[in-house]
Amino acid sequence: MNHTGKEKNIDFFVFFSLANLVAQLKQASYGTIFDTVTTNTFETSKVRIPPIELIQKFENYIDPIMRMILNNLVEIDSLAQIRDSLLPKLMTGEIEV
């Protein structure tokens, strides 16, 4: 595929493609203490790049899902902070429910 590398809004495709490549490299690595990746490992790894139209369809589909995940993570963090600030006060009786 002939991509210029300047396509916009393909962040999630790149993210998931790289995550898949890392998984492939880990699977192809060897070693007892440290995983070893050799030149041969890279030579046998393949990254398939679909047509830009398909990448854009993927981005349009996955973008709202990823945004929802991000919003949920932000909300979880916010709720955890509220819990962490209220719980000691509840335990000491500083505030009552």
N, C-alpha and C positions, 0 to 999 in steps of 0.2 A: 504494500500500500504506500502511496506517495503522499505523506503528510508533511506539511511545512514545519510543524512543531509550534506554530503560532495560533493553533485553533484555540478558541476561547470556550470557557465553561465546560471543560472536560476533566475537572479536578477529581471527581469521584471515580471516573473510569481509570485515571492514572493511579489513584490511591489503591483501588482494588486490583489493578493489574500488577502493581509493585508488590502488594501483599501476596498475591498468588505466586509471583516469581520468587520471593523470599521463601515461601513454603516449599517450592520446587527445589531451590538451592539447599535448604536444610535437609530435605529428603535425600538429596544426592550427595550430601557431605558424608564424611567418614572420620573416624578418630575415636579414641577411647576417652581422652580428657577434654580435648578441644575439637569441635567440629572443624573439619578441613574442607575448604572449597578450593579446587584446583582449576587451572585453565580449561581442562577437559570438562569440568562441571559446567562452566559457562558455555562452552562450545556445544554441549548437548542440550542446553536449556533453550526453549523457544518461547518467544512472546508473539502471540498472534494479535495483529492490529486490524480490527474490522473497518469497514468503510465509515467515514466520518458521520454519515447520516445515521448509521446504527449506533454509533457512540452518542450522538445527540439524543436519540430516542432513549437510550439508557439513562443519560443525564436527566432528561425530563421526567423519567419515571422515578429515579432514585432520589432526586433532589428533595422532594417533599418528605420522603421517609427519613432521610438523613437530617433534615432540619427539625423534624419531630423528635428524633433521637437526641439531638443537641439541646433542644428546649427541655426535654425530660431530664437530661443530665444537669442542666442549670437549675431546674426546679428541685431536683434531688439534693443538690449541694446547698441550695437555699434552705430547704426544709431541715437538712442535717445541722446547719448552723443555728437555726431557731431551736431545734431540739437540744443541741449542746448548750445553748444559753439558758433555756428554761429548766432543763432537768435538774441541775444543781439547786436552783431556787425552789423547785418542788420538793426535792429531797430534804432541804433544810427547813422547809415550812415558810420560807420567805413569801411565797405566793401559794394560794390555794385554788383548787379547781372547783 
